[in-house]
Amino acid sequence: MFKDRAWKALRDKDPEMKSHADLIAKDLERTLISTKQFNYLSEGWKRLRDMLYAISYARPDIGYTQGLNFYAGLLILNCKNVDAFNLLCYLLNIPILSNCMMVDEKYMMIYGNMLEELVNTQLQKLGKYLKSRKYNYLSYIFDGIVALFMKNFPYETELKLVDRIIQDPEIGVFRISLAVFKALESILITQRTEEIMMTVKSPLLYVGEEELLEILDKTVIEHKDYERLREKHIKVLN
């Protein structure tokens, strides 16, 4: 990682890096608050700041967007700096993540529609009910991808979910989303739209972690089926 003076020189020279630095400063202390690892000027805070500066510099096509702090923070707490950086670079090469980090509206719509079809296929009764309530899947899948579900689960549960996501990042996001809807089906089907939105964002208020993980491990999306689904929705929007 660069030293403070090197980063300062880069920020002063590059207006875009200065704008990234301003956004990073706002998010540093909002990262994984429950762990207390990123308190102002702590060692974790400095590691996270340097990681976010470095990834913004390494990926100018993405720069810094809100959500990268969650990914970087989680990796920093569980890896050495160089491993955390390499893993983050790897994740940013996954289309579903890079598209949402760059706020590509076309692809965000595609992912929302894909989740809706998965729910309609595997949870037909719930799918019909959510359609009748005009539930919009887009906000849920977007939050799940950009914040890696970290706004939805405590840190300890998040680690278990990320372990499953990294094995297959793109499909993993949809498996977790689908598992949440499966676990909450009997509750969601009795709720109004506003209640549904709140319930899916805090699933552990209604279902235990162990039960949710069991459902997740039984939730399968085959690669060939996923690719077929993805291509179908890309063609529709094109």
KAFENZI-V546660 format. One record per residue. N is the residue number from 0. RES is the residue in one letter. PSI is psi in whole degrees, -180 to 180 (* if undefined). NEAR is the number of other ideal C-beta (glycine too) atoms within 8 Angstrom. D_LAST is the distance of its C-alpha to the last C-alpha in Angstrom with 1 decimal. Layout:
n/res/psi/near/d_last
N/RES/PSI/NEAR/D_LAST
N/RES/PSI/NEAR/D_LAST
This chain:
n/res/psi/near/d_last
0/M/147/7/41.5
1/F/154/8/42.6
2/K/166/6/45.7
3/D/-42/5/45.7
4/R/-37/6/47.0
5/A/-42/8/44.3
6/W/-40/12/41.5
7/K/-43/8/43.4
8/A/-40/8/43.6
9/L/-41/11/39.9
10/R/-41/10/39.0
11/D/-32/7/41.5
12/K/-32/6/40.1
13/D/107/8/36.3
14/P/-34/5/35.2
15/E/-41/8/31.9
16/M/-32/13/33.8
17/K/-41/10/36.1
18/S/-38/8/33.2
19/H/-43/13/32.1
20/A/-38/11/35.8
21/D/-41/8/36.1
22/L/-40/11/33.2
23/I/-43/14/34.6
24/A/-36/7/38.0
25/K/-31/7/36.8
26/D/-16/11/35.2
27/L/-49/14/38.0
28/E/2/9/40.2
29/R/12/7/37.5
30/T/121/12/36.7
31/L/57/12/38.0
32/I/-36/8/40.7
33/S/-24/6/42.4
34/T/-22/8/43.3
35/K/23/6/45.1
36/Q/-12/9/44.3
37/F/33/14/42.7
38/N/151/9/45.4
39/Y/126/6/46.0
40/L/10/5/47.4
41/S/169/9/47.7
42/E/-42/5/47.1
43/G/-40/11/43.8
44/W/-44/13/42.8
45/K/-40/9/43.5
46/R/-42/11/41.7
47/L/-44/15/38.6
48/R/-48/10/38.8
49/D/-38/12/39.1
50/M/-43/16/36.3
51/L/-37/16/33.9
52/Y/-46/14/35.2
53/A/-43/11/34.8
54/I/-33/16/31.2
55/S/-38/15/30.2
56/Y/-38/9/32.0
57/A/-28/7/30.6
58/R/72/10/26.9
59/P/-20/8/26.7
60/D/-26/5/22.9
61/I/-40/13/23.2
62/G/-138/9/26.7
63/Y/127/10/28.1
64/T/151/11/26.2
65/Q/133/7/27.8
66/G/-37/12/27.5
67/L/-30/14/28.6
68/N/-35/14/32.2
69/F/-47/13/31.8
70/Y/-50/11/30.7
71/A/-43/15/33.3
72/G/-45/13/36.0
73/L/-44/14/35.6
74/L/-41/13/35.7
75/I/-39/13/38.7
76/L/-13/9/40.7
77/N/1/7/40.3
78/C/162/8/40.2
79/K/160/5/42.0
80/N/-49/11/40.4
81/V/-38/6/39.2
82/D/-40/9/37.8
83/A/-43/14/36.0
84/F/-45/11/34.5
85/N/-39/8/33.4
86/L/-40/11/31.9
87/L/-41/14/29.9
88/C/-42/11/28.6
89/Y/-47/8/27.6
90/L/-36/11/25.8
91/L/-7/12/23.9
92/N/-5/6/22.5
93/I/123/10/20.8
94/P/-43/7/17.1
95/I/-34/12/17.2
96/L/-49/11/20.2
97/S/-39/11/19.3
98/N/-42/11/15.9
99/C/-35/15/17.8
100/M/-32/12/20.8
101/M/6/9/18.9
102/V/53/7/17.5
103/D/101/8/13.8
104/E/-35/6/12.7
105/K/-49/7/9.1
106/Y/-32/11/10.6
107/M/-40/14/13.5
108/M/-41/10/11.7
109/I/-47/12/10.3
110/Y/-38/15/14.0
111/G/-43/14/15.5
112/N/-35/11/13.7
113/M/-44/13/14.8
114/L/-40/14/18.3
115/E/-43/11/18.5
116/E/-37/10/17.9
117/L/-43/13/20.4
118/V/-44/14/22.9
119/N/-34/11/22.4
120/T/-46/8/23.1
121/Q/-20/8/26.0
122/L/70/11/27.4
123/Q/-44/8/27.0
124/K/-46/8/29.7
125/L/-42/12/28.5
126/G/-44/12/24.8
127/K/-40/9/26.0
128/Y/-45/10/28.3
129/L/-35/12/25.8
130/K/-40/9/23.5
131/S/-28/6/26.6
132/R/1/9/27.3
133/K/39/6/23.8
134/Y/134/9/23.6
135/N/114/6/20.6
136/Y/-18/11/19.9
137/L/-47/10/18.0
138/S/-36/8/21.3
139/Y/-49/13/23.0
140/I/-34/16/20.5
141/F/-47/12/20.2
142/D/-39/12/24.0
143/G/-41/13/24.4
144/I/-52/13/22.5
145/V/-40/12/23.7
146/A/6/11/27.3
147/L/35/14/27.4
148/F/13/11/28.8
149/M/-15/11/31.9
150/K/-7/6/32.1
151/N/-20/12/32.3
152/F/153/10/34.9
153/P/161/7/38.2
154/Y/-43/10/38.5
155/E/-40/6/40.3
156/T/-38/10/37.6
157/E/-41/13/34.9
158/L/-41/10/36.5
159/K/-35/10/36.3
160/L/-43/13/32.7
161/V/-37/10/31.8
162/D/-36/8/33.8
163/R/-34/11/31.5
164/I/-45/12/28.3
165/I/-26/9/29.3
166/Q/-31/6/30.0
167/D/78/6/26.3
168/P/-46/11/24.5
169/E/-50/10/20.9
170/I/-33/10/22.0
171/G/-39/12/25.1
172/V/-41/13/23.4
173/F/-35/14/22.0
174/R/-43/13/25.4
175/I/-45/14/27.3
176/S/-47/13/25.1
177/L/-39/14/25.6
178/A/-38/12/29.3
179/V/-46/12/29.8
180/F/-37/13/28.5
181/K/-46/11/30.6
182/A/-31/12/33.7
183/L/5/13/33.4
184/E/-49/11/32.5
185/S/-25/6/35.9
186/I/-48/9/36.0
187/L/-34/14/32.5
188/I/-3/9/33.0
189/T/0/5/35.9
190/Q/161/9/34.4
191/R/167/6/32.9
192/T/-46/9/29.5
193/E/-38/6/31.2
194/E/-39/8/33.3
195/I/-45/13/30.5
196/M/-39/11/28.8
197/M/-40/8/32.2
198/T/-46/14/33.0
199/V/-21/13/30.0
200/K/-14/10/30.6
201/S/62/9/34.2
202/P/-30/14/34.3
203/L/-4/11/37.7
204/L/-15/5/39.4
205/Y/-20/9/38.9
206/V/145/8/38.8
207/G/154/6/40.8
208/E/-45/8/39.3
209/E/-44/6/40.8
210/E/-43/9/39.3
211/L/-44/14/35.8
212/L/-34/9/36.0
213/E/-43/8/37.3
214/I/-42/11/34.3
215/L/-45/12/32.0
216/D/-21/6/33.8
217/K/-7/6/33.4
218/T/114/10/29.6
219/V/134/5/27.9
220/I/110/11/24.3
221/E/145/6/24.3
222/H/-45/7/22.3
223/K/-38/6/21.1
224/D/-39/8/20.0
225/Y/-46/12/18.3
226/E/-39/8/16.3
227/R/-43/8/15.4
228/L/-44/11/14.4
229/R/-47/10/12.3
230/E/-38/8/10.4
231/K/-46/8/10.1
232/H/-28/12/8.5
233/I/-43/9/6.1
234/K/-39/7/5.0
235/V/-44/7/5.5
236/L/-18/8/3.8
237/N/*/4/0.0
